[in-house]
Amino acid sequence: MISKLKVKLISALFTILLLQVAAFAYAQGDGGGQGKSFNLISVTMVDGGDLQAATDISVEPTFKLHFNKNAVFNWEHNSKCVSLISQDNENIPISATKLDDSVDLSQRQNIYVQPVNSLRPGTAYYLKISPKIKAKNGATLGGTNGDEIVITFKTKGEATVQPPQSAKSGDIQSDTAAPPANSGTL
């Protein structure tokens, strides 16, 4: 009888020890996604191909940003954390969308980005992802040291030269040209 009591006591102590280890692991972030970092896994074209440094991107692209965690939970915030800038430092209007993550849970890690209008051929663009983008667990984009992620690509085709704007009658012209606004390089 004493041996059965010892076995039950040892089993109870072992069970308590396992529960404590599990509770400690959960508190450390090993359960439910708590405390895990939020990272960008890839940026690809929806129809295939890596975007970084690509030089043959369609003028009507759709990009897929794939993260390691749920990126659509904070949609109102996260949809505003992506931008597209041209080589001329022009902010390009985009549409950031998500697929219904209640139908397919794997889609909660993806943000889709598409320019509202066609891009210019033969032009460099910069897709920027803010470090303030958040996962469902509240983590912000990790590994960026607070810097935005910038993906550089170029559209296929030959760049078209824009003719200089001619002055309309009544416009005031000056011999001294003003520097363009935001003429810095990226």
C-alpha positions, -999 to 999 in steps of 0.1 A, spaced: 0 0 0 28 24 8 43 18 -27 10 28 -43 9 59 -22 44 68 -33 36 63 -69 5 85 -67 26 112 -48 54 111 -74 28 113 -102 11 143 -86 44 161 -81 54 153 -117 21 167 -130 25 199 -110 60 203 -123 48 199 -159 21 225 -154 46 250 -140 69 245 -169 40 250 -194 28 281 -175 64 295 -176 67 288 -213 34 305 -220 45 336 -200 78 337 -220 59 339 -252 59 303 -264 21 301 -264 -5 319 -284 20 341 -303 27 363 -272 61 380 -273 71 367 -307 86 392 -332 67 403 -363 87 400 -395 83 405 -432 89 372 -449 87 382 -486 75 407 -511 65 390 -544 44 396 -574 10 380 -572 16 363 -605 51 351 -593 86 364 -589 105 383 -562 101 421 -562 134 432 -547 157 447 -574 135 434 -602 139 454 -634 110 440 -655 79 446 -634 46 452 -651 32 487 -652 0 473 -636 15 451 -608 -1 436 -577 23 429 -548 19 404 -520 35 413 -487 38 381 -466 45 384 -429 51 357 -402 21 368 -382 -14 381 -386 -10 415 -404 -47 421 -411 -61 422 -376 -51 459 -372 -63 467 -407 -73 504 -403 -37 511 -390 -17 486 -412 -34 495 -445 -18 529 -441 17 516 -433 26 509 -470 35 535 -496 48 536 -531 72 564 -543 86 570 -578 122 578 -586 110 615 -589 99 613 -553 63 613 -563 38 596 -539 19 570 -560 -17 563 -549 -21 527 -540 -48 503 -529 -39 481 -499 -63 451 -496 -67 419 -477 -85 386 -484 -111 374 -461 -91 358 -433 -123 342 -418 -125 319 -449 -88 311 -452 -67 317 -420 -34 316 -440 -45 349 -457 -42 368 -424 -5 371 -430 -8 388 -464 -13 423 -475 -19 430 -512 -8 463 -527 -17 476 -562 -12 511 -577 -44 529 -584 -32 539 -619 -7 523 -642 30 530 -634 53 546 -659 75 523 -680 112 522 -674 109 539 -641 123 530 -606 99 528 -577 103 523 -540 77 502 -520 80 514 -484 68 495 -454 66 514 -421 82 499 -390 49 509 -372 29 481 -389 16 458 -362 8 421 -358 -23 409 -339 -1 403 -308 8 440 -308 44 435 -320 57 460 -345 79 451 -375 111 436 -360 147 436 -372 144 471 -388 159 491 -359 130 515 -364 137 520 -401 112 515 -428 117 486 -452 123 498 -488 119 474 -517 134 489 -550 122 478 -584 119 491 -619 91 488 -644 98 472 -678 99 492 -710 116 524 -720 111 555 -700 92 582 -718 107 617 -718 82 643 -706 83 674 -727 89 706 -708 59 726 -698 54 756 -720 42 788 -705 6 798 -712 -2 834 -720 -5 853 -688 19 831 -669 48 849 -653 82 836 -663 115 841 -645 151 838 -657 159 822 -623 144 787 -620 133 776 -586 146 742 -574 120 714 -576 103 705 -543 116 674 -526 145 670 -550 164 648 -526 174 612 -534 162 582 -517 
